[in-house]
């Protein structure tokens, strides 16, 4: 067999370790000793030893076994054939079909159909392996397979340090475990700690999840990982990403840092923020740092909800059907092109598609403002359907820049049509201030009335008609004789300047 595999791998080693060929040539090691051979032939002229049968060499603590060999005494090197075995102490064993070994460099090149390197922690199989006994590092560049307990790793290139039990793999790396399969461009692995380090595009696939990153670490025993750079996790229909991800597979617990995004492709919502936690078994998520909840309707008109803290969790109803609860609290604001609002805290239940606004809630629908102690907004297909205002209900609708139609009562119930508020029913202590108009748009006057039950009809968020369902008490004032103290109801407080006018306004 020609010497080229040995020489080319030696050059690779020298480049890798930063040594020079000249320095390597000048170094002289101890002579290789013959321990045993059935037959031997010696050529004194050129220092060649031909050894046949049960050959054993010894060199600086290592034993080399083979069927036959050439020993070049002047060059202090060996060419050995068939049943190659190298024992380095009691822990490292190398097997193959052909060996080239230099006593000066202490570098062995082993080739064969199955070259095998073994220590107590792992088995490496390849067809060409270079072993540097100076550093106890083994190299391969023609593809190899490493097995370690339940893990099996395949790569095109790699090296192994038997002192530190540390592997480095490159090019088409695949790590297979009974619970997952890992694909990577570059992977480093410690066979003692069973921790893998990613140094390039990497993916981990299991029955329930898919993970991607371009830098990170994975503890294969504990199933705990840290993923960085373009990292994401697919857990069924849910997608989690961030600048950095921490993940415990046992409890499906994930932690994300900076530019966090959770996306549910079934329920069609997104949660973003700067820090997040995800609990897969409980199907819940917690996000802080400017969190934003986005709900997309069938017309792609998104509802954006922002607050200090966001918590999302799954729950089951009395029939065992799973639903989702969204809780956003402290400084809540929401925006959609046709509806905006504010409150201290908000709860959304998917069971009945209801948003509940608590503590000083307020909503705007075009030129209409609605406030109350508590507001419930029921949706259908992610569009507003029914509005319920409980306690101190108050509706203000701009008639012009100076005048406001007003309705107050104990409770209000509103119905939407084509995403607009069309009807409002007031029950209990109903009061109104209303500016009716002529057909040409001129005002008839101002009507101030009291009636327990009132029905208001709106068009384009403007009050068009008020119907008093029980005997009202009221008075119509001509426009030029409206008393100043009669223009507003108790609790009148227009807050249109506070309404968010865009998604960006939610963070102001």
N, C-alpha and C positions, 0 to 999 in steps of 0.2 A: 504494500500500500504506500502511496506517495506521502510526502511530508506536509503537503499544503494545508490540510485541516489544522495541524498543530501550529504552523507558522502564522496562519491568518488569525486564529483565535488568540495567539500570543500577542500579536500586534493590537488586537482589540482590547486585551487586558491592560497592556502598557498605556494605551491611550486613556482607558477608563480610569486607571489609578494615577496617571500623571507622571509615570516614570519614563525614562528614556531608554531606548534600545542599547545605547552605548554603555550606560551605567549597568544595565542588566548583564551585558556580555562580560564586563570586567569583574563581576561578582563571582567568586568561586566557592562552591559548597563542598561538603564532605562527600567522599566517594560512596557510590552505591555498592552495597555488599551483597554477595551471593550467599544466601542461606542454604539453599538446597536445589538440586536438579538431578534427574535420573541419568542424563547424559550431558556431556559438555565438550565443546570444541573451541580451541583458542588459536587465533591467528596473531602471532606476536608482531608481525610487520605493521599491521594497521590497528592493533588493539581490539579486534572484534572477538566477542565471546558468543558462541552459538550454544544455547541451552535448551534441552528438550525433556519434557516429562516432569510434572509436579514441581515446577520452578517456583522458588520463593526468593524475593529480594527484600533487603532491609535498608531503609534510609531514614535516619534521624527520627526514629520512633514509629515509622510507618512500615507495614508489611505489605508487599505486593505479590500476588499469586497469579499464575498463568499456566497454560499447557506448554508453551514454548516462547523463546525470546531471543533477541540480540542485545547484548550489553556492549556498548562502545565505551571502553574504559578511558580513552584519551579525551573524549567529549563528555564523559560522565553522564551518559544518557542511556535510556532503555527503550527498545521497541518490543512489545509483548503481544502475544496472540492467544485468543480463545480462553474462555473461563476466567476472565480478568476479575480479580477481587483486590481491593485496597482496604486495609484495615488501618485506620488512624486512631489509636487508642481503643477503647472499648465502646465508643459511642458512634463513630462515623464509619460507614461502609459504602464502598463504591464498586459496582459490578458492570461488566461490559464484554465486548468481543475483541477490542483492539486498544492498546495503550501506548502512548508516547509520554516518557517522563524524563525531565531534566533534573539531575542532582544539583546543578548550580542554581537554577531558578526556583526549584521546588514546585514546578508547575506540571500537572498531569493532564493529558488530553485523552479521554476515553470515548470511543465510538462503538456502534453496534446496533443491532435491530432493537434491543431494549437495554439502554444504559440506565442503571438504577442506583440512586444515591439514597441511603437510609440512615436515619438516626432515631432515637427514641420518640421523637415528636412527629416525624413525617416520612413519607416516601416520595421521591422525585424520579420520574421516568421520562427519558428523552432518547434521542439517537446520537447525540454528540454533546459531551460535557467537558468543560475545562475546570479543573480544580487547582486553585492557588493555595498551597499548604502554608504559605507565609501568613496569610490573613484568614485561612479557612473559609474562603469564599468560592462557591461553585457558580459557573456561568453556563447558560445555554442560549443559543440564538436560532435554533431550528425547530422550535416547538417542544413543549414539555407539559407533563401532568403531575400535579402534586396532590397527594391525599393525606388528610390529617383528621382522624376521628371521622365525624360525619361530613366533613368538607372535602370537596374535590375541585381543584383549580386547574384550568387549562390556559396556556398563553403561548405566544410565539417566541418571546424572549424573556429572560429572567436571570436573576442571580440569588444565591442563598448564602447567608453568613451563618455557619454552624456554631459560632461562638455566641452570637446574639439571638439565634433562631429567627432571623429576620429575612424575609423574602422581598424582592422587588420584581414586579412583572410588567411587561410592556407588550402592547399590540394584541388586540383581540382576546382580552382576558375574560374568562368565564369562571365564576365561583358558584358551585352547585351545593346546596344544602337541602335536606328533606323538606324544609319549610319555605325555601325561597331560592331564586337564581339571581346572581349578580353579574352584570356585564360592565366592563370598564375598559378604557383606553390604557390607563396606567394604574396599577394597584400595588400597594405595599402591605405586607401581611406578617404578623408575628405569630409563629406557630406555638408559642408558649402561652401568650395572653389571648390568642385567637382574635386579635383586633386587626381590622383591615383599614387601610388609609387610601382614599381616592385622590388621584392627581390628574384627573382628566374627566371627560364626559363619562358618567357612570349611571347605571340603572339597576334597581333591585325590584324584582317581580315576585309576587306571591299570589295565592288564590284570592286574597281580598284587597290587595293594594299594589300600587306601582309607584316607585320612588326614583327621582332623577336628581343629580347634582353634578357639579364639575370640580368639587373639592369637598372633602369631609372624612369622617371616620365611622367605622361600624364595629361594635363589639358583638361578634357572632355567638358568644355564649349567652350574654345577657340580652341580646336583641335590642341594644341601645345604640342610637346613631346620632351623629352631628353632621348636618349637611349644609354646605355653603356654596355660594355662587350659582345663580340660576336654579336654585333648589325648588322642587315641588313634590307633593304627595297626592296621588289619586287613591282615594278610599271609596270604592264603589262609585256612586254618582257624585261624590264630593271631591273637590280639588283644593289643596292647601299649598300656598307658596309664600316665600319671604326671602329676604337677603340671607338669613340663616335659619335653619330648622333643627330642632332637637326632637328625636322620635324614639319612643319606647314601644316596640311592637307588641309586647305581652299584653299591655292594657290599651293598645292603640292610642297612646297619649302623644300628642304633638305640641311643641312649643315653637313659636315663630317670632322673629325679631326683624323689625324694619320692613316697610313695604309689604305688609301682610295682606294676603287675599285668600278668602274662603269662597268657593263657588259651588253651589248645588245645581247640577244640570237638570234635575228632575223638578224641583220646586222653583227653579229659575230665580234664585236670589244670589247676591254677592255681599260679602262682608269684608271691609278693608280697614286697616289701621296700622299702627306702628308696633304693637305687641299683641300677640294672641296665644291662646291655649285651646287645644282641641282634644276632646275626650271621645275616642271612637266608640268604645263600648256603651257609653251613655248617650252617644250622638249629640254632644253639646259642645259649644264653643264660647270663649270669653275673649273679648277684644277691647283694648284701650289704646290711647294715643291717637286722638282724632279719628275715632271709628266712624264708619259710614256703612249703612245698610241700604242696598239697592234692590228694588223689586221691579222687574220688567213685565209690563202687561203685553197682551197679544198684539197691540199696535206699536210696540217698542217705545212706549212713552213711560220712562222710568220714574219711579218714586224713590227719592233719596231721603234717608233719615239719619240725622247726626246727633250725637250726644257725647257726654264724657266717657261713658262705659256702656258696652253692649254685651248682652248674654243671650245665647240662643241654645235651646234644649228641646229634646224630643220627649213626648209624653203620650200615654194611651188613654183613650176614653173608656167608658163603662163597657163598651162592646169589644175592647181590645184593639181597636184601630189606632194606628200611630199618627200623631199630629206633631206640630212644632209650636213652641212658644218663644217669642222674641221679646226681650226686656231691654229697654234703653232708658238710662236715667241720668238726671242732672243736665239741665240746659239743653233740652231736646228741641231740635228744629227739623222740619221736613219741607221738601220742595218737590212739586211736580208742575208741569206747565199750566195745569188748570186748577191747582189747589196747593196751598201752603199752610204752615201752622207752626205753633210753638207750645211747649208745656214743660213741666219739670221732669216728668217721667212718662213713658209710653210702654204699653204691652200690646203685642200682636199675637193672635191665636189663629193658626191655620184651620182649626176645626170648624169655625164659622167665619173665617176671613175677616176678623174684626180688629180694628185698631182702637185701643182705649187710651185716652189722654187724661192725665191726672195733674192736679195742682196748677191752678192758673192757666188752663188750656185756652188756646185761641186758634181759630182757623179763618183763612181767607179764601174766598172763591170769587175771583175776578174783583168786582166792586162791592162784595158783601163780606162782612166780618161777623163771626159768631163766637161768643164766649159763654162760659158756664162753669159750674163747680167740677163737672166731669163730662167729657165728650166721648161718645162711642161712634166710630165710623165703620159700618159694615160694607164690605166690598164684594163684588161678583166678577170673576175673571180678571181680578186685579184692578178693577175700576170701581169708583165710589158708587154705592147703591142706596144705603140708608144711613141717615144721621140721627143720633139720639143725644140730646143735651139735657143733663140732669142737674137741677138746682141752679137758681139765678141765671136762667137762660136769657141771652140777650143777642139780638141780631141787628146789625147796622148795615144799611145799604145806601151808598152814595146816590143822591138824586142829582146833585151838581156839586161844584167845588165848595159851596157854602151850606148846602142843605143835606140832611140825612134822614131817610126813612128809618124808623126804629120800631122794634118789637121786643117786648120782654114778657117773661112768664116763669112759672115754676119749672116747666118741662117743654122741650121742643122736639118734634120728630120731623125730619126732612127726607124727601125722596129725590133721587137724581135721575136724570134722563140724558143720554148722550154726553155723559161726563159733566153735566151742569146741574146745579141745584134748581129744581122746578117747583116743588111744593114744600111748605113748612106748616106744620100743625102745632099750635100752641095750646097747652092745657094747664089751667090753674093760674089765676091772677094775671091774665093777659092784659097788656097795655100796648098802645100803638101811638106813634107820631108819624103821620103819613101826609105826603104832598101829592094829591091827585092832579092829573094833567088833562087839559083839553086834547082833542085829536091833533090840533096843530102844535102841541107841545107846551102851550102856555099853562101856567099853574092856575088851578081853581081856588087854591087856598091851602090851609094846613088843617088836617083833621086830627084831633087828639081824643082817643077813646079808651074806655075800659071795658073788657069783656073776658069772661073766664076761658072761653074757647074760641080760637081764631084760626082761620085758614088763609095762608098767604101764597099767592102764585107769582112766580118769577119767570122772566125771560132774559137771557143773557146776563144773569145775576142781578137784574133790576126788578124791584117790586112793581108788578103790573096791576094787581088787584088784591084787596083784602076783604075777606068775608067774615063777618061776625056771626058765629053759630048760635049764640044765645043773646038775650037782650043786652045790647051795649049801652053804655052811657058815654056820651061824647059831645064834642062841639067842633064845628067848622069855623076857622078863623080866616077872614080875608087876608090876602098876602100883605096888605099894608097895615093890618091891625093885629098882628100876631104878638101877644105878650112875650117879653123876653124870657120870663120864667117858665113858659109853656113849650119852648122849642125843643127841649130835651127831657128824656125820662131819667129817673133815678138810676145811676149806674152807667150813664152814657160815657163812653171813653173810647173814641176812635184811635186805633193804633196801627193804621195802615202803613205808617213810616217804618214799622218794625218788620214787616213781612219780607222774607227772603225772596229776591227776584231772580236768583239763579242758584245752581248747585254750589258755586263758589261762595255765595253769601252765607251758606250754612256754617262756614268756618270762621266768620267774622265775629 
